[in-house]
C-alpha cells in the first residue's frame, strides 16, 4: 500500500508510505498499482522508501481510540454557557442528533 500525492507546481508525483490521515488530492494505492505507476510526460515520479515493517500500534493508540469512542458516545450536556436550542447568542434554534439548525443571519 502507498499514498500518491501530486505537486502540480513542480510537475511531480510523490509515491510514499500509506498516509495516516486523509488529505485532499492524496490517493491510496494497492501494492500492484503503486508498483506500476507512471506519470504524465514531463513529470517526475519520486518514490519514497517505505517503512521496513508493518506499522506497530502501541497501547497508547488503542487507549486514545477507546477514549475518542467514549467521548463521541457520551450524551451532550448543555450548560447556559454553551447555549441550547433557542439560544440567542449562538443562533441555534434546533438540534437533531449531531446536526444543528441555525437562525438565518437576516432574521
N, C-alpha and C positions, 0 to 999 in steps of 0.2 A: 504494500500500500504506500502511496506517496501523495503529496499535495502539489498541484500545479498552480503557479501564480504568474501572471503576466506583468511585465514592466514595460508599458507601451512607450514611454519616453526614451527608453534605451533599446527598443526592439529586442527584448529578451524574454524568454520563457524560463522560469526557475522551477525546477523539479526537486523537491526536498522531502524530508521526513513528514509523515502524516501530521497535519496541524492539530493542535489540542483544542482549538476553538474555531467557530465558524466566522468567516470573514467574507465580505463581498468580493467577487471576482476571483475566488480561490476554488479549485475543483479537486476533489479527492479521486484518485485513480487506483484501480487494482494493479497488482504487480505486472500483469501481462501488458496492459495499456501503458503503464509508466515506462516499461522497457522499450516499447515500440514507438514512443512519442517522437514526432518530428514537428518542426516549427515552420512557419511560412518562409519563403525565400527572402533572404536578407536578415533574418532573425537569428539570434544565437540561443542555444539551449544550454543552460547552466544546470548541471546535475550535482546537487549537494549530497555528500556521503550520508547514508542512512545510519542510524544507530546500530551498534553491533548486535544487540539482542532485543528481545521483546521488552516492552515498557513494563516495569515493575511498579505495582501500586503499593503504596505504604498504608499502614493502618490509619495514618492521618488523612489520606484521601478518602478512605471508607467512612471515617468519622465525620469529615466535612460533608460528604454526601448525605449521610444519615441526618445530620443537623439541618441541612437545607430542606430535606423532605419533611422533617418535623415542623420546621418553620412555615413551610408552604401549607401544611395541613392544619396548622393552628388557626382557630377562628379569630377573625379580626376583631379586636376590642376597640370600640370608639370612645374617645375622650373628647371633652369640649375643646381641647387644643387642636385635635386633628379635624374636627368637624364631622358632621354626619350628613345624611340626606337632608336637604333643605338648608344647609349651612350657607349663609350669605357670602362669607369671605371666600370660600373655596369655589363657589359657583356650582357645587354639586347639588342636583335636585333628585337624584335617584340612583339606585345601585342594583345590579343583578349579577350575582357571582363576583367575578373579578372585574366586570365592566362597570363603568360609571356613566351616568347621564349628566352632562354639564349644561348649565344655563347658557343660552346664546349671548354673546357679548353685546348684542343690540338691546337686550331686554334688561 
